[in-house]
């Protein structure tokens, strides 16, 4: 009788697994594929602020018009808003304001005061918010200007960008105030406010007014043709509110030359930079450390096409060490760039001795000047003051001799050669053993 040996003998399987495990560890260490654990202690959590969105719903009489897929404009808007509420991110603070939805009379002067906070900006009870939306009935006039001012008050002020999403089917019927002027007024206050407009009607006059409102604050305009389009666009705008920073930056004022610039330690900072201006900041960097910095400039109002942002690291004499830049043509939410620069251990240029804490020895410290420049220009009738919001992130860490290479120097020179030799030897042993094992099984069968 021929004896059958199965290919899953426990002892042999265990030996193969051990050899494969050893090979995996060696090769993984050589190639740096295993995650490294940070040795540095974590930093305490910084103050945060939730994303904030206030939706303005037009409740004027013209919203009764049934010209969107056989439904009235109000029905389409209400159904879309319900879907948006269902999909709201948990951290987003969301509110709803109406215009022209509560005054049923014929006195236009009174009707043009009609804007109400339907649901306050804050954590959303979805049932209550959807119930409130269902109560809106098309009624009166279209006071867009005063509704924008009231929504800005609903959102308050703070370091993160607030968004107003305006859904309407017509131009303002209550000016003054002209809604374009109101939008420019809000942008000039520097309160990080963006207004996005969505038009349910398609006449040129309405479209131009809504485009003007959006452009004045760096927002967007969407010409809505279907309920699905409206739902998707409002969801996108709500999600975009989360793309702003959640760390509350420290206020700082840059100088026009390095000698007068404020000294920054690792952290997040905010400033305002005028059109086509440059601001300078100083960062001390010790020998053997690496400076990592990034800057974002937000055009929070309508700007001319063709723009750029430049971040330079220089020494005290103005000699450039490294630069990063970003450029574009057309509307954008933000322009940003970054730099990395390491101070060599033997770099003594522009360095001064600085005693180390807890020791009598000194270490060379080099002052690096960070220069932020922009080439933004305002569009016609857009106020230049205050300057554009600027956010600067600074970090100083231990310099890495090979930032993109394997850890612990295993990726270079003789060490790599030794590791590869060992890996090849182990691989040869494993394949040889497997070949002998297959031959023995074949003979016995």
C-alpha positions in Angstrom: 0.0 0.0 0.0 1.3 3.4 -0.9 1.6 5.8 2.0 0.1 9.2 1.3 1.8 12.2 2.9 -0.3 15.4 2.8 1.5 18.7 2.1 0.4 20.3 5.4 2.7 18.5 7.9 2.5 20.6 11.1 6.2 20.6 11.9 7.3 21.5 8.3 4.6 24.2 8.1 5.8 25.8 11.3 9.4 25.8 10.1 8.4 27.4 6.8 6.3 30.0 8.6 9.2 30.9 10.9 11.6 31.3 8.0 9.1 33.4 6.1 8.5 35.5 9.2 12.2 36.1 9.7 12.6 37.1 6.0 9.7 39.5 6.2 11.1 41.2 9.3 14.5 41.7 7.7 13.2 42.9 4.4 10.6 45.1 6.1 13.2 46.7 8.3 15.5 47.3 5.3 12.9 49.0 3.2 11.3 51.0 6.1 7.8 49.6 5.5 6.9 49.2 9.2 5.4 52.2 10.9 7.7 54.2 13.2 6.4 55.2 16.7 6.9 58.8 17.6 9.3 59.3 20.6 8.3 62.9 21.2 5.5 63.5 23.7 2.2 64.6 22.2 1.2 68.3 22.3 -1.9 69.3 24.2 -5.1 69.7 22.1 -5.5 73.2 20.7 -8.7 75.2 20.9 -11.1 74.2 18.1 -14.2 75.7 16.5 -16.9 73.8 14.7 -17.7 74.6 11.0 -20.7 77.0 10.7 -23.2 77.2 7.9 -26.4 79.4 7.7 -28.8 78.6 4.9 -31.1 81.4 3.7 -34.3 80.1 2.1 -36.3 82.4 -0.2 -40.0 82.4 0.9 -41.3 85.0 -1.5 -44.5 84.6 -3.4 -42.7 83.6 -6.7 -41.4 80.4 -5.0 -44.9 79.0 -5.7 -44.1 78.7 -9.4 -44.1 75.1 -10.6 -41.4 74.9 -13.2 -38.8 72.5 -11.9 -39.6 68.9 -13.0 -43.3 69.6 -12.5 -42.8 70.7 -8.9 -43.0 74.2 -7.3 -39.7 75.9 -6.5 -40.5 75.8 -2.8 -41.3 72.1 -2.8 -38.0 71.4 -4.6 -36.0 73.5 -2.1 -37.7 72.0 0.9 -37.1 68.4 -0.2 -33.5 69.2 -1.0 -32.9 70.9 2.4 -34.4 67.8 4.1 -31.8 65.6 2.4 -29.0 68.0 3.3 -30.2 67.9 7.0 -30.2 64.1 6.9 -26.6 64.1 5.7 -25.2 66.8 7.9 -21.8 66.0 9.4 -22.1 65.7 13.2 -19.6 68.5 14.0 -21.2 71.1 11.7 -23.2 73.8 13.3 -26.1 74.5 10.9 -28.9 77.1 10.9 -31.7 78.2 8.6 -33.0 81.7 7.9 -36.0 82.7 5.7 -36.7 85.9 3.8 -40.2 87.0 2.7 -41.9 84.0 4.3 -43.9 85.4 7.2 -45.6 88.7 6.2 -48.8 88.0 4.3 -49.9 91.7 3.8 -49.5 94.0 0.9 -47.5 96.8 2.6 -44.1 96.5 0.8 -42.4 98.6 3.4 -43.3 96.0 6.1 -42.7 93.1 3.8 -39.2 94.2 3.1 -38.4 93.8 6.8 -39.4 90.2 6.7 -36.5 87.9 7.5 -36.7 85.4 10.3 -34.4 82.9 11.9 -36.2 79.6 11.3 -33.6 77.4 13.0 -30.7 78.8 15.0 -27.1 78.0 14.1 -25.8 75.2 16.3 -25.9 71.5 16.8 -28.8 70.2 14.7 -31.8 68.3 15.9 -32.7 66.8 12.5 -36.4 66.2 13.3 -36.9 69.8 14.6 -35.0 71.3 11.7 -37.0 69.4 9.0 -40.3 70.2 10.8 -39.4 73.9 10.7 -38.6 73.7 7.0 -41.9 72.1 6.3 -43.8 75.1 7.7 -42.4 77.6 5.2 -45.0 78.9 2.7 -44.3 81.3 -0.2 -45.7 84.6 0.9 -44.1 88.0 0.3 -41.2 90.1 -1.1 -37.5 89.3 -1.5 -35.3 91.3 1.0 -32.0 89.6 0.2 -29.8 92.4 1.5 -31.2 92.5 5.0 -31.3 88.7 5.1 -27.5 88.6 4.4 -26.8 91.0 7.2 -28.9 89.1 9.6 -27.3 85.7 8.6 -23.9 87.2 9.2 -25.0 88.1 12.7 -26.4 84.5 13.1 -23.0 83.1 12.4 -21.0 85.5 14.6 -17.3 86.0 14.2 -14.3 83.8 14.8 -11.1 82.4 13.2 -12.7 79.9 10.9 -14.6 80.6 7.7 -18.4 80.9 8.0 -20.6 80.1 5.0 -24.0 81.5 4.0 -25.8 79.5 1.4 -28.5 81.5 -0.3 -31.3 79.7 -2.2 -33.6 82.1 -4.2 -35.5 82.4 -7.4 -35.3 86.2 -8.0 -33.5 89.4 -7.5 -33.9 91.6 -4.4 -37.2 93.6 -4.6 -36.5 95.7 -1.5 -33.2 97.6 -2.2 -31.8 99.6 -0.6 -29.8 98.0 0.7 -28.5 96.6 -2.5 -27.4 93.0 -1.8 -24.2 93.4 -3.8 -23.2 96.3 -1.6 -24.1 94.3 1.5 -21.9 91.5 0.3 -19.0 93.9 -0.2 -19.6 95.4 3.2 -19.4 92.0 4.8 -16.3 91.1 2.9 -14.6 94.3 3.9 -15.1 93.6 7.6 -12.7 90.7 7.4 -14.9 88.3 9.3 -14.1 85.2 7.3 -17.5 85.1 5.6 -18.3 83.4 2.2 -21.7 83.6 0.5 -22.6 80.9 -2.0 -25.7 81.6 -4.2 -28.0 79.2 -5.9 -30.6 80.5 -8.4 -33.8 78.7 -9.1 -34.9 81.1 -11.9 -32.8 81.7 -15.0 -33.3 85.3 -16.0 -30.1 87.3 -16.7 -30.9 90.1 -14.2 -31.2 87.6 -11.3 -28.2 85.7 -12.4 -26.0 88.8 -12.5 -27.1 89.9 -9.0 -26.4 86.4 -7.5 -23.0 86.3 -9.3 -22.1 89.7 -7.9 -23.0 88.6 -4.3 -20.9 85.5 -4.6 -17.9 87.2 -6.2 -17.8 89.9 -3.6 -17.1 87.3 -0.9 -15.2 84.7 -2.8 -18.2 82.4 -3.0 -19.8 80.5 -5.9 -22.9 80.8 -8.0 -24.9 77.8 -9.3 -27.7 78.0 -11.8 -30.1 75.2 -10.5 -32.0 73.1 -13.1 -33.2 70.1 -11.0 -33.8 69.0 -7.5 -30.9 66.5 -7.6 -28.5 69.3 -8.7 -29.7 71.5 -5.8 -29.3 68.7 -3.3 -25.8 67.8 -4.4 -24.6 71.4 -4.6 -25.8 72.3 -1.1 -24.2 69.2 0.3 -20.9 70.1 -1.3 -21.1 73.6 0.2 -21.9 72.3 3.7 -19.0 69.9 3.4 -16.7 72.6 2.2 -17.2 74.4 5.5 -15.3 71.6 7.1 -12.2 72.3 4.9 -11.2 75.3 7.0 -8.8 74.9 9.9 -10.1 73.7 13.3 -7.1 74.9 15.3 -7.6 78.5 16.5 -4.5 80.4 15.3 -2.7 83.0 17.4 -2.9 86.6 16.1 0.4 88.0 14.9 1.4 91.1 12.9 4.3 90.6 10.4 6.8 93.4 9.6 8.2 94.7 6.4 11.8 93.8 7.2 13.4 90.9 9.1 15.0 93.0 11.8 11.6 94.2 13.1 9.7 90.9 12.5 8.0 89.0 15.4 9.7 85.8 16.6 7.6 82.8 16.1 7.8 79.4 17.9 6.1 76.2 16.5 2.4 76.8 16.1 -0.4 78.2 13.9 -0.7 82.0 13.3 -3.0 84.3 11.5 -2.4 87.7 10.0 -3.8 90.0 7.3 -1.8 90.9 4.2 -2.7 93.7 1.9 -2.9 93.2 -1.9 0.6 92.8 -3.4 2.3 93.2 0.0 4.9 91.1 1.8 5.1 90.2 5.5 8.2 89.0 7.4 8.4 86.8 10.4 11.5 85.3 12.3 12.0 81.7 13.4 15.0 80.6 15.5 16.4 77.3 14.2 19.2 75.4 16.0 21.9 73.4 14.3 20.7 70.0 13.5 17.0 71.1 13.3 14.7 71.4 10.4 12.2 74.3 9.8 8.9 73.3 8.2 6.6 76.2 7.3 3.5 76.6 5.2 1.3 79.6 4.4 -2.3 79.9 3.0 -3.8 83.2 1.7 -7.5 83.3 1.3 -9.1 85.7 -1.3 -12.2 86.4 0.8 -13.5 88.8 -1.9 -13.4 89.1 -5.7 -9.9 89.2 -7.0 -8.4 89.7 -10.5 -7.2 86.8 -12.6 -3.6 85.7 -12.5 -2.3 85.7 -8.9 0.4 84.0 -6.8 1.7 83.4 -3.3 5.4 83.1 -2.5 7.0 81.9 0.8 10.7 82.4 1.1 13.1 81.4 3.9 16.1 83.8 4.0 19.0 84.6 6.3 19.5 88.0 8.1 21.3 89.4 5.1 18.4 88.6 2.7 20.1 85.6 1.1 17.5 83.1 0.0 17.7 79.6 1.6 14.6 78.0 0.0 11.3 79.0 -1.5 7.9 77.7 -2.3 5.2 79.2 -4.5 1.7 78.7 -5.8 0.0 80.5 -8.7 -3.3 80.3 -10.6 -5.8 82.0 -12.8 -9.4 82.2 -11.9 -11.5 82.0 -8.6 -10.1 79.8 -5.9 -10.8 79.3 -2.2 -7.2 79.4 -1.1 -3.6 79.7 -2.4 -1.0 77.9 -0.3 2.6 76.7 -0.4 5.3 75.5 2.0 9.0 75.1 2.6 11.5 72.8 4.5 15.0 73.8 5.4 17.6 72.2 7.7 20.4 73.9 9.6 23.6 72.0 9.3 25.6 71.0 12.4 28.6 73.0 11.2 26.6 76.0 9.9 27.9 79.0 11.7 26.7 81.7 9.3 24.2 84.1 10.9 24.3 81.9 14.1 24.7 83.1 17.6 25.5 81.0 20.7 22.6 80.3 22.9 22.9 78.4 26.2 21.0 75.2 26.5 18.5 74.9 29.3 19.9 72.9 32.2 23.5 72.8 30.9 26.4 75.2 30.6 27.1 74.3 26.9 25.9 76.5 24.1 24.3 75.6 20.8 24.3 77.6 17.6 21.0 79.2 16.7 20.3 80.6 13.3 17.5 83.1 12.7 15.5 82.3 9.6 13.4 85.0 8.1 10.1 83.8 6.6 8.8 86.2 3.9 5.2 85.9 2.7 4.4 87.7 -0.6 1.3 87.8 -2.7 0.3 89.1 -6.2 -3.5 89.3 -5.6 -5.3 92.3 -7.0 -8.9 93.3 -6.2 -11.6 93.5 -8.8 -13.3 96.8 -9.5 -15.4 98.2 -6.7 -13.9 95.7 -4.2 -12.5 97.3 -1.1 -8.8 96.6 -0.4 -9.0 97.0 3.4 -8.7 95.0 5.5 -6.0 92.8 4.0 -6.5 89.2 2.9 -6.6 86.5 5.6 -3.3 84.8 6.0 -2.5 81.6 7.9 1.0 80.6 8.7 2.0 77.2 10.2 5.5 76.8 11.7 7.2 73.7 13.0 10.8 72.9 14.0 11.9 69.3 14.3 15.0 67.3 14.3 16.7 67.4 10.9 16.5 64.2 8.9 19.5 63.3 6.8 17.3 61.4 4.4 13.7 62.5 4.9 12.3 60.1 2.3 14.7 57.2 3.0 14.5 54.2 5.3 14.8 54.9 9.0 18.0 54.4 11.1 20.2 54.7 8.0 19.5 51.2 6.8 18.9 52.4 3.3 22.5 53.5 2.6 26.0 52.0 1.9 27.3 48.8 3.5 24.4 48.3 5.8 22.0 48.0 2.9 24.4 45.6 1.1 24.6 43.4 4.2 20.8 43.4 4.7 20.2 42.5 1.0 22.8 39.7 1.2 21.2 38.2 4.3 17.7 38.5 2.7 19.0 36.7 -0.4 20.6 33.9 1.7 17.3 33.3 3.6 15.3 33.3 0.4 17.7 30.8 -1.1 17.4 28.5 1.9 13.6 28.7 1.9 13.3 27.9 -1.8 15.9 25.1 -1.5 14.0 23.5 1.4 10.7 23.8 -0.5 12.2 22.1 -3.5 13.6 19.2 -1.5 10.3 18.8 0.3 8.3 18.6 -3.0 10.7 16.0 -4.3 10.4 13.8 -1.2 6.6 13.9 -1.4 6.7 13.1 -5.1 8.9 10.0 -4.4 6.7 8.7 -1.6 3.6 9.0 -3.8 
